Amino acid sequence: LNMVVETLTQMARGGIYDQLGGGFARYSVDSMWLVPHFEKMLYDNAQLSRLYLHGWQVTGDPFFKRIAEEVYDYVLREMTAPEGGFYSATDADSEGEEGKFFVWSLDEIRAVLDEDDAKIAIEYFGVTKGGNFEGHNILYVPNDDATAAERLRMSVEAMHERLTAIKDRLFALRAQRIAPGLDDKILTAWNGLMLASLAEGARVLNREDYRVAALRAGEFIRASLLTDGNRLLRTHKNGQSKLNGYLEDYANVI
């Protein structure tokens, strides 16, 4: 359990996790979980959301609950098709540069936040003049909350309250940037993974919105990816489903 808790904690505090929008990138290029390949995959977030949910159930640590909810909220916000299925991935690149959508300069942070909020954001997210990625900053959480709050000379509760507003502000500004491309094909196996996690999340967290999303995803699979009554198709895009399902499609949907 100690190994699991340490790994979950460091991943969620790292740059591999989208500190503003939720969701995990597919891998890190270093041993610190800091610099990701910025592409986000549905199958990673389906499995990690369920793992953080279990982490919260076992430990009672509200941090794990928050991460699970943020991943679910990200998937519902950005990765869910109007018909109820889940998209496959978002790209790493935008405007021809990897990670451009996600990174910040120190000057940007100071320009968009007032002095007090900028001070909190800079300390909490480890923002520096030189940056940690090609002269810019991938937002991450280098210190635990107690240490960050002590450095800011405020309580952890007060810091969290301010951070909520800071994150909302930075997220809204980031949303005005040119977003990475969306891989909008719907893969049956990955949808099975996400549906299972969402359904469990709905029950454990008592979230009606997750329950509705899980039901809609199940109805989409039944209506669009099930043929001849009991055969699955592999993929759906632009209103068309095709290819016979593989073993992983059956396993994950079952």
C-alpha positions as CSV (number, residue, x, y, z in Angstrom):
1,L,0.0,0.0,0.0
2,N,2.8,2.4,0.8
3,M,4.2,1.9,-2.7
4,V,0.8,2.5,-4.3
5,V,0.2,5.6,-2.3
6,E,3.6,7.0,-3.1
7,T,3.2,6.4,-6.8
8,L,-0.3,7.8,-6.9
9,T,0.7,10.9,-5.0
10,Q,3.8,11.7,-7.1
11,M,2.0,11.1,-10.4
12,A,-0.9,13.4,-9.4
13,R,1.6,16.1,-8.2
14,G,3.7,15.8,-11.4
15,G,3.5,17.5,-14.7
16,I,2.2,14.3,-16.2
17,Y,-1.1,15.3,-14.6
18,D,-2.9,18.4,-16.0
19,Q,-3.0,20.5,-12.8
20,L,-5.6,22.9,-14.3
21,G,-7.9,20.7,-16.4
22,G,-7.5,17.2,-15.0
23,G,-6.5,14.1,-16.8
24,F,-3.1,12.3,-17.2
25,A,-0.8,12.5,-20.1
26,R,0.3,9.1,-21.5
27,Y,3.8,9.0,-20.1
28,S,6.6,11.0,-18.5
29,V,10.1,11.3,-20.1
30,D,11.8,11.5,-16.7
31,S,11.8,9.7,-13.4
32,M,10.1,12.6,-11.6
33,W,6.7,12.4,-13.5
34,L,7.5,16.0,-14.5
35,V,7.8,16.3,-18.3
36,P,5.1,14.4,-20.1
37,H,4.4,13.5,-23.7
38,F,1.4,15.7,-23.6
39,E,-1.0,13.4,-25.4
40,K,-3.9,12.3,-23.2
41,M,-5.3,8.8,-23.9
42,L,-8.8,7.6,-22.9
43,Y,-7.5,4.2,-21.8
44,D,-5.0,5.7,-19.3
45,N,-7.5,8.0,-17.8
46,A,-10.2,5.2,-17.6
47,Q,-7.8,3.0,-15.6
48,L,-6.2,5.7,-13.5
49,S,-9.6,7.3,-12.5
50,R,-10.6,3.9,-11.1
51,L,-7.3,3.4,-9.4
52,Y,-7.5,6.8,-7.6
53,L,-11.1,6.0,-6.7
54,H,-9.8,2.8,-5.0
55,G,-6.9,4.7,-3.5
56,W,-9.4,7.0,-1.8
57,Q,-11.6,4.1,-0.6
58,V,-8.6,2.3,1.0
59,T,-6.8,5.3,2.5
60,G,-9.6,7.9,3.0
61,D,-7.2,10.5,1.6
62,P,-9.4,13.3,0.1
63,F,-6.6,14.1,-2.4
64,F,-7.2,10.8,-4.2
65,K,-10.9,11.5,-4.3
66,R,-10.2,14.9,-5.8
67,I,-8.0,13.5,-8.5
68,A,-10.5,10.8,-9.5
69,E,-13.3,13.4,-9.7
70,E,-11.1,15.8,-11.8
71,V,-10.3,13.0,-14.2
72,Y,-14.0,12.1,-14.6
73,D,-14.9,15.7,-15.0
74,Y,-12.2,16.1,-17.7
75,V,-13.5,13.1,-19.6
76,L,-17.1,14.3,-19.4
77,R,-16.1,17.8,-20.5
78,E,-13.7,17.1,-23.3
79,M,-13.8,13.5,-24.3
80,T,-17.5,12.6,-24.5
81,A,-19.3,12.5,-27.8
82,P,-22.8,14.0,-28.1
83,E,-24.1,10.4,-28.6
84,G,-22.6,9.3,-25.3
85,G,-19.5,7.4,-26.4
86,F,-16.0,8.5,-25.4
87,Y,-13.3,9.8,-27.7
88,S,-9.9,8.2,-27.9
89,A,-7.3,10.9,-27.3
90,T,-6.2,14.5,-27.5
91,D,-2.9,15.4,-29.2
92,A,0.3,16.6,-27.7
93,D,0.9,19.4,-30.2
94,S,-0.9,22.6,-31.0
95,E,0.4,25.3,-33.4
96,G,3.1,22.8,-34.4
97,E,4.7,22.7,-30.9
98,E,4.5,20.0,-28.3
99,G,2.9,21.1,-25.1
100,K,2.4,24.7,-26.1
101,F,-1.2,24.7,-24.9
102,F,-0.3,23.6,-21.4
103,V,2.9,25.5,-20.4
104,W,3.3,29.0,-18.8
105,S,6.0,31.6,-18.4
106,L,6.6,33.4,-15.2
107,D,5.7,36.7,-16.8
108,E,2.3,35.2,-18.0
109,I,1.4,34.2,-14.5
110,R,2.3,37.6,-13.1
111,A,0.4,39.3,-15.9
112,V,-2.9,37.4,-15.5
113,L,-3.1,37.2,-11.7
114,D,-3.0,39.9,-9.1
115,E,0.2,40.1,-7.0
116,D,-1.0,37.9,-4.1
117,D,-2.5,35.2,-6.3
118,A,0.6,35.2,-8.5
119,K,2.7,34.6,-5.5
120,I,0.6,31.6,-4.5
121,A,0.6,30.1,-8.0
122,I,4.3,30.6,-8.4
123,E,5.1,28.8,-5.1
124,Y,2.5,26.1,-5.4
125,F,3.1,25.2,-9.0
126,G,6.9,25.5,-8.9
127,V,7.1,28.3,-11.5
128,T,10.5,29.8,-12.2
129,K,12.0,32.3,-14.6
130,G,14.0,29.7,-16.5
131,G,11.2,27.2,-16.5
132,N,11.4,23.4,-16.5
133,F,10.5,22.7,-20.2
134,E,12.2,24.6,-23.0
135,G,12.2,27.9,-21.2
136,H,8.5,27.5,-20.1
137,N,6.9,26.0,-17.0
138,I,4.9,22.8,-16.9
139,L,2.7,23.3,-13.8
140,Y,3.4,20.7,-11.1
141,V,3.4,20.5,-7.3
142,P,6.9,20.2,-6.0
143,N,6.1,20.3,-2.3
144,D,3.4,18.9,-0.1
145,D,0.5,21.2,0.9
146,A,1.8,21.8,4.4
147,T,5.2,22.9,3.1
148,A,3.8,25.1,0.4
149,A,1.4,26.7,2.9
150,E,4.2,27.3,5.4
151,R,6.3,29.0,2.8
152,L,3.3,31.2,1.9
153,R,2.7,31.9,5.6
154,M,-1.0,30.9,5.4
155,S,-3.1,27.9,6.4
156,V,-3.5,24.9,4.2
157,E,-7.3,25.6,4.1
158,A,-6.8,29.2,3.1
159,M,-4.3,28.2,0.4
160,H,-6.7,25.6,-1.0
161,E,-9.5,28.2,-1.2
162,R,-7.3,30.7,-3.1
163,L,-6.0,27.9,-5.4
164,T,-9.5,27.1,-6.5
165,A,-10.0,30.6,-7.8
166,I,-6.5,30.7,-9.3
167,K,-7.0,27.4,-11.1
168,D,-10.3,28.6,-12.5
169,R,-8.7,31.8,-13.7
170,L,-5.7,30.1,-15.4
171,F,-8.0,27.4,-16.9
172,A,-10.3,30.0,-18.4
173,L,-7.3,31.9,-19.9
174,R,-5.8,28.6,-21.2
175,A,-9.1,27.8,-22.9
176,Q,-8.6,30.8,-25.2
177,R,-5.5,29.3,-26.7
178,I,-5.5,27.1,-29.8
179,A,-6.3,23.6,-28.4
180,P,-4.5,20.4,-29.4
181,G,-6.3,18.2,-31.9
182,L,-8.9,15.7,-30.9
183,D,-8.9,12.0,-32.0
184,D,-12.6,11.6,-32.1
185,K,-12.8,7.9,-33.1
186,I,-14.7,5.8,-30.5
187,L,-13.0,2.5,-29.7
188,T,-15.2,-0.2,-28.1
189,A,-12.5,-1.6,-25.7
190,W,-11.5,1.8,-24.3
191,N,-15.2,2.7,-23.9
192,G,-15.7,-0.4,-21.9
193,L,-12.9,0.6,-19.6
194,M,-14.2,4.2,-19.2
195,L,-17.8,3.0,-18.7
196,A,-16.7,0.6,-15.9
197,S,-14.8,3.3,-14.1
198,L,-17.5,5.9,-14.4
199,A,-20.2,3.4,-13.2
200,E,-18.1,2.6,-10.1
201,G,-17.4,6.3,-9.6
202,A,-21.1,7.1,-9.7
203,R,-21.8,4.5,-7.0
204,V,-18.9,5.3,-4.7
205,L,-19.0,9.1,-5.0
206,N,-22.8,9.3,-5.2
207,R,-22.6,11.4,-8.4
208,E,-25.7,11.4,-10.5
209,D,-23.9,13.0,-13.5
210,Y,-21.5,10.1,-13.6
211,R,-24.3,7.6,-13.5
212,V,-26.1,9.3,-16.4
213,A,-22.9,9.5,-18.4
214,A,-22.2,5.8,-17.8
215,L,-25.8,4.8,-18.8
216,R,-25.5,6.9,-22.0
217,A,-22.2,5.3,-22.9
218,G,-23.7,1.8,-22.3
219,E,-26.7,2.8,-24.5
220,F,-24.3,4.0,-27.2
221,I,-22.4,0.8,-27.2
222,R,-25.6,-1.2,-27.4
223,A,-27.1,0.9,-30.2
224,S,-24.0,1.6,-32.3
225,L,-21.4,-1.0,-31.6
226,L,-23.4,-4.2,-31.1
227,T,-24.5,-6.0,-34.2
228,D,-26.5,-9.2,-34.9
229,G,-27.6,-9.1,-31.3
230,N,-24.4,-10.3,-29.7
231,R,-21.4,-9.3,-31.9
232,L,-19.3,-6.3,-31.1
233,L,-17.8,-3.9,-33.7
234,R,-14.4,-2.4,-33.0
235,T,-14.6,1.3,-33.8
236,H,-17.1,4.2,-34.6
237,K,-16.4,7.5,-36.3
238,N,-18.6,10.0,-38.2
239,G,-21.7,8.0,-37.6
240,Q,-20.2,4.7,-39.0
241,S,-19.2,1.6,-37.0
242,K,-16.9,-1.0,-38.5
243,L,-14.4,-3.8,-38.0
244,N,-15.1,-7.0,-36.1
245,G,-14.4,-6.6,-32.3
246,Y,-11.2,-8.1,-30.9
247,L,-10.9,-10.0,-27.6
248,E,-10.1,-6.8,-25.7
249,D,-13.3,-5.3,-26.9
250,Y,-15.4,-8.2,-25.6
251,A,-13.4,-8.4,-22.3
252,N,-13.7,-4.7,-21.5
253,V,-17.3,-4.3,-22.5
254,I,-18.3,-7.4,-20.5
